[in-house]
Amino acid sequence: MSSKPIRFKIDILKLITVMKLFSTKRSVPEVDLKEAVFKGLPDDNGLYMPESIPTLPKSFFETMDTLSFQEIAFQVSKALIGEDVPDADLKIIIEDVVNFDAPVVQVEENIHVLELFHGPSLAFKDFGARFMSRLMAYFLRKENKRITILVATSGDTGSAVAQGFLNAPGIDVVILYPSGKVSDLQEKQLTTLGNNIVALEVDGVFDDCQRMVKEAFLDKELTGKINLSSANSINISRLIPQSFYYFYAYAQVKKLGKPVVFSVPSGNFGNLCGGLIAKRMGLPVAKFVATTNANDVIPQYLYTGLFEPRPSVQTISNAMDVGNPSNFQRMIELYGNDWTALKNDVVGKAYDDATTAAALKDVYTRTGYVMDPHGAVGYLGLKDYLQDSAMDATGIFLATAHPAKFIEVVNEVIGKEVEIPERLKEVAKKEKVAIPMTADFQLLKKYLLER
């Protein structure tokens, strides 16, 4: 990845001055970026969305393949954030956050993978967690207060948030995760850091954890005594950087001269929302494939027009085990609640564990490329869409985590020992420290008030 300094191109970024955000339920006043970041969730239980999403100029897309990842990220974030963060400070934030690569690697003809696992926790959520922590630190540096980050995780969010906020001044982190439903290495990554990081092991599923977090933010007594903020994809500062790598991926394949299709393995659908925001800003994406495991609420919605949340079921792609994806509100908001308009840009695909495992093994046998189970789901959706549509396109599926994070599944499927990165070897040796808790919000509230 290029280490050349970020070039400031403010002439193309005069589209907005400050970022204003509204709730998707539209029953509370608009807020500025700082309030949205620290509040996390509006009082009406909606989600914050930018009041306007600027379209980047044609000149940016004409030259983006000459820019570094950092330069692209700076220009995209500057267009969205405006003057909320001065250019020099935003440059420092971007240089710190985007200090590892996200390469596009060819797997087979017309099929590429965007590797998003080269950060500290080996998962795509490093981008969002690091950006959020640096943005919060920027806003907090002149204030004398302490905040508590409350976050639910189905796998990688917890470890990314833990790494991103470790020893951050003025910030405590409380992570809720479903007992027995994250991989061993994922659990070690979020339960072994200590310091300002606390893990709560919830007897339930991810949806229980997410519900408890939402209830906490809507509890007036709790929020009146504790400065709470969220690091889930419900927080807008997590969403902004998830648009960066779509631009960077496109820049890497632009020279191929074909339409680009992204397949996004999805659970809570923040990652896909990042892509949809990138498209709204002008990124010429031909189609998004929203791929899920058996938790296929969104693919079913795209097929029927009915959004019917249900309890999640456990799969080998556990980070996607979400039965009521929060970011659905943002998806439909981006399209004015127009199901037909959303369907024009997004197609849904879903796969069971047996099909996922078969694809993982097949790709490894034919190409030598090792996917994780989530990436395998993304691969399947992309492959099927390109075949169904007969489109001559450059297909890119997102690899959201390193396969070693799901080593039990991957080793068994491909019949080979996956090499474990050194940083995972070290965390595997550490002792898990977690507080057991039933899926009862009152117990969470009591813990937060007494800690």
C-alpha positions as CSV (number, residue, x, y, z in Angstrom):
1,M,0.0,0.0,0.0
2,S,1.3,3.4,-0.9
3,S,2.7,5.4,2.0
4,K,2.8,8.7,0.1
5,P,1.1,11.6,2.0
6,I,-2.5,12.4,1.6
7,R,-3.1,15.1,-1.0
8,F,-5.8,17.5,0.0
9,K,-8.3,18.1,-2.8
10,I,-10.7,20.5,-1.1
11,D,-11.8,21.9,-4.4
12,I,-14.0,18.9,-5.0
13,L,-15.3,18.7,-1.5
14,K,-17.3,21.9,-1.1
15,L,-20.5,20.0,-1.2
16,I,-21.5,20.3,2.5
17,T,-20.2,22.3,5.5
18,V,-21.3,20.2,8.5
19,M,-22.9,16.8,8.9
20,K,-26.5,16.7,10.1
21,L,-28.2,13.5,11.0
22,F,-31.8,12.5,11.5
23,S,-33.6,9.5,13.0
24,T,-35.1,7.0,10.6
25,K,-38.3,7.2,12.7
26,R,-38.3,11.0,12.4
27,S,-39.8,11.8,15.7
28,V,-36.8,13.5,17.3
29,P,-34.8,16.6,16.3
30,E,-31.7,16.4,14.0
31,V,-28.3,16.2,15.7
32,D,-24.7,17.0,14.7
33,L,-22.1,14.3,14.2
34,K,-20.6,14.6,17.7
35,E,-24.0,14.0,19.4
36,A,-24.9,11.1,17.0
37,V,-21.5,9.4,17.7
38,F,-21.8,9.6,21.5
39,K,-25.5,9.0,21.7
40,G,-25.4,6.1,19.3
41,L,-29.2,5.5,19.2
42,P,-31.9,8.2,18.9
43,D,-34.5,8.4,21.7
44,D,-37.2,7.1,19.4
45,N,-35.3,3.9,18.7
46,G,-34.6,4.7,15.1
47,L,-31.1,4.9,13.6
48,Y,-29.1,8.0,12.7
49,M,-28.8,8.7,9.0
50,P,-27.0,11.7,7.2
51,E,-29.5,14.4,6.2
52,S,-27.7,14.5,2.9
53,I,-25.3,12.2,1.1
54,P,-23.1,14.1,-1.4
55,T,-22.2,12.8,-4.8
56,L,-18.5,12.9,-5.5
57,P,-17.5,14.7,-8.8
58,K,-16.7,12.8,-12.0
59,S,-13.0,13.9,-11.7
60,F,-12.6,11.8,-8.5
61,F,-13.7,8.6,-10.2
62,E,-11.6,9.3,-13.2
63,T,-8.4,9.5,-11.1
64,M,-9.2,7.3,-8.1
65,D,-7.0,4.4,-9.4
66,T,-4.0,6.7,-8.9
67,L,-4.8,7.4,-5.3
68,S,-3.7,5.5,-2.2
69,F,-6.3,3.9,0.2
70,Q,-5.6,6.7,2.6
71,E,-6.2,9.4,0.0
72,I,-9.5,7.7,-1.1
73,A,-10.6,7.4,2.6
74,F,-9.8,11.0,3.3
75,Q,-11.8,12.3,0.4
76,V,-14.8,10.1,1.0
77,S,-14.9,10.9,4.8
78,K,-14.3,14.6,4.1
79,A,-17.3,14.7,1.7
80,L,-19.5,13.1,4.3
81,I,-18.3,14.8,7.5
82,G,-17.6,18.3,6.1
83,E,-16.3,20.8,8.6
84,D,-17.2,18.8,11.7
85,V,-13.5,17.7,11.8
86,P,-10.9,20.1,10.4
87,D,-8.9,18.7,7.5
88,A,-5.6,18.4,9.4
89,D,-7.3,16.4,12.2
90,L,-9.2,14.2,9.8
91,K,-6.0,13.5,8.0
92,I,-4.4,12.3,11.2
93,I,-7.4,10.1,12.0
94,I,-7.4,8.5,8.5
95,E,-3.7,7.9,8.5
96,D,-4.0,6.1,11.9
97,V,-7.1,4.1,11.0
98,V,-6.2,3.1,7.4
99,N,-2.7,1.9,8.1
100,F,-3.2,-1.6,6.7
101,D,-4.2,-2.8,3.2
102,A,-7.4,-4.2,1.8
103,P,-6.2,-6.0,-1.4
104,V,-8.4,-7.4,-4.1
105,V,-7.2,-10.9,-5.1
106,Q,-8.3,-12.9,-8.1
107,V,-9.7,-16.3,-7.2
108,E,-11.0,-17.4,-10.6
109,E,-12.2,-15.9,-13.8
110,N,-14.3,-12.8,-13.1
111,I,-14.3,-13.7,-9.3
112,H,-12.2,-11.7,-7.0
113,V,-12.1,-11.4,-3.2
114,L,-11.7,-8.1,-1.2
115,E,-9.6,-9.2,1.8
116,L,-10.7,-7.1,4.8
117,F,-8.8,-9.1,7.4
118,H,-5.4,-7.5,7.5
119,G,-6.1,-5.3,10.5
120,P,-5.3,-5.9,14.2
121,S,-8.2,-8.2,15.0
122,L,-8.1,-9.9,11.5
123,A,-11.7,-8.8,10.6
124,F,-13.3,-6.1,8.5
125,K,-14.8,-4.4,11.6
126,D,-11.3,-3.1,12.4
127,F,-12.1,-0.2,10.0
128,G,-15.2,0.9,11.8
129,A,-14.0,0.3,15.4
130,R,-10.7,2.2,14.8
131,F,-12.4,5.1,13.1
132,M,-15.0,5.4,15.8
133,S,-12.4,5.3,18.6
134,R,-10.2,7.9,17.0
135,L,-13.2,10.1,16.3
136,M,-14.5,9.8,19.9
137,A,-11.0,10.6,21.2
138,Y,-10.9,13.7,19.0
139,F,-14.2,14.9,20.4
140,L,-13.3,14.0,24.0
141,R,-9.9,15.5,24.1
142,K,-11.2,18.9,25.4
143,E,-13.8,17.4,27.7
144,N,-13.4,16.1,31.2
145,K,-15.9,13.2,31.2
146,R,-15.9,9.4,31.0
147,I,-18.1,7.4,28.6
148,T,-19.0,3.7,28.5
149,I,-19.1,1.9,25.1
150,L,-21.9,-0.7,25.2
151,V,-21.8,-3.2,22.4
152,A,-23.3,-6.5,21.3
153,T,-21.4,-8.9,19.1
154,S,-22.1,-12.0,17.1
155,G,-18.3,-12.5,16.7
156,D,-16.0,-10.0,15.1
157,T,-17.5,-6.7,16.3
158,G,-16.4,-7.5,19.9
159,S,-12.8,-8.2,19.1
160,A,-12.5,-5.3,16.8
161,V,-14.0,-2.9,19.3
162,A,-11.9,-4.3,22.1
163,Q,-8.7,-3.8,20.0
164,G,-9.8,-0.4,18.8
165,F,-10.7,1.0,22.2
166,L,-8.1,-0.7,24.3
167,N,-6.6,1.8,26.9
168,A,-8.4,4.7,25.2
169,P,-8.4,7.5,27.7
170,G,-11.8,8.3,29.2
171,I,-13.5,5.3,27.7
172,D,-14.7,2.0,29.2
173,V,-16.0,-0.8,27.0
174,V,-18.6,-3.4,27.9
175,I,-19.2,-6.2,25.3
176,L,-22.1,-8.6,25.3
177,Y,-21.7,-11.8,23.4
178,P,-23.8,-15.0,23.2
179,S,-22.4,-17.9,25.2
180,G,-21.2,-20.8,23.0
181,K,-22.1,-19.0,19.8
182,V,-18.8,-17.4,18.8
183,S,-15.6,-19.2,17.8
184,D,-13.0,-20.0,20.4
185,L,-10.5,-17.5,19.0
186,Q,-13.1,-14.8,18.6
187,E,-14.0,-15.3,22.3
188,K,-10.4,-15.1,23.4
189,Q,-9.9,-11.9,21.4
190,L,-12.7,-10.1,23.4
191,T,-12.2,-11.7,26.8
192,T,-8.5,-11.6,27.4
193,L,-7.5,-7.9,27.1
194,G,-8.6,-6.7,30.5
195,N,-7.8,-3.0,31.3
196,N,-10.8,-1.0,30.2
197,I,-12.5,-3.9,28.4
198,V,-15.1,-6.1,30.1
199,A,-16.9,-9.0,28.5
200,L,-20.4,-10.2,29.5
201,E,-21.2,-13.8,28.4
202,V,-24.9,-13.9,27.8
203,D,-27.0,-17.0,28.0
204,G,-28.8,-16.5,24.8
205,V,-28.3,-15.6,21.1
206,F,-27.0,-12.4,19.5
207,D,-30.5,-10.9,19.1
208,D,-30.8,-11.1,22.9
209,C,-27.5,-9.2,23.3
210,Q,-28.6,-6.6,20.8
211,R,-32.0,-6.2,22.4
212,M,-30.4,-5.6,25.8
213,V,-28.1,-3.0,24.4
214,K,-31.0,-1.2,22.7
215,E,-33.0,-1.3,26.0
216,A,-30.0,0.3,27.8
217,F,-29.9,3.2,25.5
218,L,-33.7,3.8,25.8
219,D,-33.6,3.6,29.7
220,K,-33.8,7.1,31.0
221,E,-32.5,6.2,34.5
222,L,-29.5,4.5,33.1
223,T,-28.6,7.1,30.5
224,G,-29.1,9.8,33.1
225,K,-26.4,8.4,35.3
226,I,-24.0,6.9,32.8
227,N,-22.7,8.4,29.5
228,L,-23.5,5.5,27.2
229,S,-22.4,5.1,23.6
230,S,-22.6,2.2,21.2
231,A,-20.0,0.7,18.9
232,N,-22.3,-1.6,17.0
233,S,-23.1,-0.9,13.4
234,I,-26.0,1.1,14.7
235,N,-23.5,3.9,15.4
236,I,-23.0,6.1,12.4
237,S,-19.3,6.4,13.0
238,R,-19.0,2.7,12.4
239,L,-20.9,3.0,9.1
240,I,-18.9,5.9,7.6
241,P,-15.6,4.0,7.2
242,Q,-17.4,0.9,5.9
243,S,-17.8,2.8,2.6
244,F,-14.1,3.4,2.2
245,Y,-13.1,0.0,1.0
246,Y,-15.8,-0.2,-1.7
247,F,-14.2,2.8,-3.3
248,Y,-10.7,1.3,-2.9
249,A,-11.8,-2.1,-4.2
250,Y,-13.3,-0.4,-7.3
251,A,-10.1,1.6,-7.9
252,Q,-8.1,-1.7,-7.9
253,V,-10.2,-3.3,-10.6
254,K,-11.1,-0.2,-12.6
255,K,-8.5,-1.1,-15.2
256,L,-10.4,-4.3,-16.1
257,G,-13.1,-2.1,-17.7
258,K,-16.1,-4.2,-16.7
259,P,-19.2,-3.5,-14.6
260,V,-18.5,-4.3,-10.9
261,V,-20.7,-6.5,-8.7
262,F,-20.1,-6.7,-5.0
263,S,-21.3,-9.7,-2.9
264,V,-21.6,-8.9,0.8
265,P,-22.0,-11.6,3.4
266,S,-24.3,-10.0,5.9
267,G,-25.6,-10.3,9.4
268,N,-26.6,-7.0,10.8
269,F,-26.2,-5.4,7.4
270,G,-24.0,-2.5,8.3
271,N,-21.4,-3.6,5.8
272,L,-23.9,-3.6,3.0
273,C,-25.2,-0.2,4.1
274,G,-21.7,1.1,3.7
275,G,-21.7,-0.1,0.1
276,L,-25.1,1.5,-0.6
277,I,-23.8,4.8,0.8
278,A,-20.8,4.5,-1.6
279,K,-23.1,3.9,-4.5
280,R,-25.2,7.0,-3.4
281,M,-22.0,9.0,-3.5
282,G,-21.5,8.0,-7.1
283,L,-19.6,4.7,-7.0
284,P,-20.7,2.9,-10.2
285,V,-21.7,-0.5,-8.7
286,A,-23.8,-2.6,-11.1
287,K,-25.3,-4.7,-8.4
288,F,-25.0,-5.7,-4.7
289,V,-25.6,-9.3,-3.7
290,A,-26.9,-9.5,-0.1
291,T,-25.8,-13.0,0.9
292,T,-26.8,-14.7,4.2
293,N,-26.7,-18.1,5.8
294,A,-30.0,-19.7,7.0
295,N,-30.8,-16.4,8.7
296,D,-32.3,-15.1,5.5
297,V,-34.7,-12.4,6.6
298,I,-33.3,-9.8,4.2
299,P,-33.2,-12.1,1.1
300,Q,-36.8,-13.1,1.9
301,Y,-37.7,-9.4,2.1
302,L,-36.1,-8.7,-1.3
303,Y,-38.1,-11.6,-2.7
304,T,-41.5,-11.0,-1.1
305,G,-41.5,-7.4,0.1
306,L,-42.3,-8.5,3.6
307,F,-39.9,-7.9,6.5
308,E,-40.4,-10.7,9.0
309,P,-37.8,-10.9,11.8
310,R,-37.5,-14.2,13.6
311,P,-35.2,-15.8,16.2
312,S,-31.7,-16.4,14.8
313,V,-30.4,-19.9,14.2
314,Q,-26.9,-21.1,14.8
315,T,-24.6,-21.7,11.7
316,I,-21.0,-22.2,10.9
317,S,-20.9,-18.6,9.7
318,N,-21.8,-17.4,13.2
319,A,-21.1,-13.7,12.8
320,M,-24.1,-13.6,10.4
321,D,-26.5,-15.3,12.8
322,V,-28.9,-12.4,13.1
323,G,-32.6,-12.8,12.9
324,N,-33.6,-9.1,13.2
325,P,-30.9,-7.0,11.4
326,S,-30.9,-3.4,12.8
327,N,-29.6,-1.8,9.6
328,F,-32.7,-2.8,7.7
329,Q,-34.0,0.6,8.7
330,R,-31.1,2.3,7.0
331,M,-31.4,0.2,3.9
332,I,-35.0,1.1,3.2
333,E,-34.4,4.7,4.2
334,L,-31.7,5.0,1.5
335,Y,-34.4,4.0,-1.0
336,G,-37.3,6.0,0.4
337,N,-39.0,2.9,1.6
338,D,-39.3,1.9,-2.0
339,W,-39.0,-1.9,-2.2
340,T,-38.8,-1.9,-6.0
341,A,-36.0,0.7,-6.0
342,L,-34.0,-1.3,-3.5
343,K,-34.5,-4.5,-5.5
344,N,-33.0,-2.7,-8.6
345,D,-29.7,-2.4,-6.8
346,V,-29.7,-5.4,-4.4
347,V,-30.4,-9.0,-4.9
348,G,-30.7,-11.5,-2.0
349,K,-29.1,-15.0,-1.8
350,A,-29.1,-17.4,1.2
351,Y,-27.2,-20.7,1.8
352,D,-27.2,-23.5,4.3
353,D,-24.2,-24.8,6.1
354,A,-23.8,-27.8,3.8
355,T,-23.6,-25.7,0.7
356,T,-21.3,-23.2,2.4
357,A,-18.9,-26.0,3.4
358,A,-19.0,-27.5,0.0
359,A,-18.0,-24.2,-1.6
360,L,-15.2,-23.6,0.9
361,K,-13.8,-27.1,0.0
362,D,-14.3,-26.7,-3.7
363,V,-12.6,-23.4,-4.0
364,Y,-9.6,-24.6,-1.9
365,T,-9.3,-27.8,-4.0
366,R,-9.5,-26.0,-7.4
367,T,-7.5,-22.8,-6.6
368,G,-5.7,-23.2,-3.3
369,Y,-7.5,-20.2,-1.9
370,V,-8.7,-20.6,1.7
371,M,-12.0,-18.8,2.5
372,D,-13.6,-18.4,5.9
373,P,-17.3,-19.6,6.2
374,H,-18.6,-16.0,5.8
375,G,-16.5,-15.4,2.7
376,A,-17.7,-18.7,1.3
377,V,-21.3,-17.5,1.6
378,G,-20.3,-14.3,-0.2
379,Y,-18.6,-16.4,-2.9
380,L,-21.7,-18.5,-3.5
381,G,-23.9,-15.4,-3.8
382,L,-21.6,-13.8,-6.3
383,K,-21.1,-17.0,-8.4
384,D,-24.8,-17.7,-8.6
385,Y,-25.7,-14.1,-9.4
386,L,-23.1,-13.9,-12.2
387,Q,-24.4,-17.1,-13.7
388,D,-28.1,-16.2,-13.3
389,S,-27.6,-12.8,-14.9
390,A,-25.1,-13.9,-17.6
391,M,-23.4,-10.6,-16.9
392,D,-19.8,-10.1,-18.0
393,A,-18.7,-8.4,-14.9
394,T,-15.9,-8.1,-12.4
395,G,-17.3,-9.8,-9.3
396,I,-15.9,-9.1,-5.9
397,F,-17.0,-10.9,-2.7
398,L,-16.0,-9.6,0.7
399,A,-13.8,-11.7,2.9
400,T,-14.7,-10.3,6.3
401,A,-12.4,-12.3,8.5
402,H,-9.3,-14.4,8.4
403,P,-10.0,-18.1,8.0
404,A,-7.9,-18.9,11.1
405,K,-10.6,-17.2,13.2
406,F,-12.9,-20.2,12.3
407,I,-10.1,-22.8,12.4
408,E,-12.2,-25.7,13.7
409,V,-14.7,-25.4,10.8
410,V,-12.1,-24.6,8.1
411,N,-9.6,-27.3,9.0
412,E,-12.3,-30.0,9.1
413,V,-13.8,-28.9,5.7
414,I,-10.6,-28.5,3.7
415,G,-8.7,-31.3,5.4
416,K,-5.7,-29.1,6.1
417,E,-4.3,-27.2,9.0
418,V,-4.8,-23.5,8.3
419,E,-1.8,-21.4,9.3
420,I,-2.6,-19.3,12.4
421,P,-1.2,-15.7,12.4
422,E,1.1,-15.0,15.2
423,R,-1.2,-12.5,16.9
424,L,-3.9,-15.2,17.1
425,K,-1.4,-17.7,18.5
426,E,-0.6,-15.4,21.3
427,V,-4.2,-14.6,22.2
428,A,-5.1,-18.3,22.2
429,K,-2.7,-18.9,25.1
430,K,-4.4,-16.3,27.3
431,E,-7.1,-17.0,29.9
432,K,-10.7,-16.1,29.2
433,V,-12.2,-13.6,31.7
434,A,-16.0,-13.0,31.2
435,I,-18.9,-12.3,33.5
436,P,-21.8,-14.8,33.0
437,M,-25.3,-13.2,32.6
438,T,-28.8,-14.3,31.6
439,A,-30.6,-12.4,28.8
440,D,-32.3,-10.1,31.2
441,F,-32.0,-6.3,30.7
442,Q,-32.6,-5.6,34.4
443,L,-29.4,-7.6,35.3
444,L,-27.4,-5.6,32.7
445,K,-28.8,-2.4,34.1
446,K,-27.9,-3.4,37.6
447,Y,-24.4,-4.3,36.6
448,L,-23.8,-1.0,34.8
449,L,-25.1,1.1,37.6
450,E,-23.0,-0.8,40.2
451,R,-19.8,-1.3,38.4
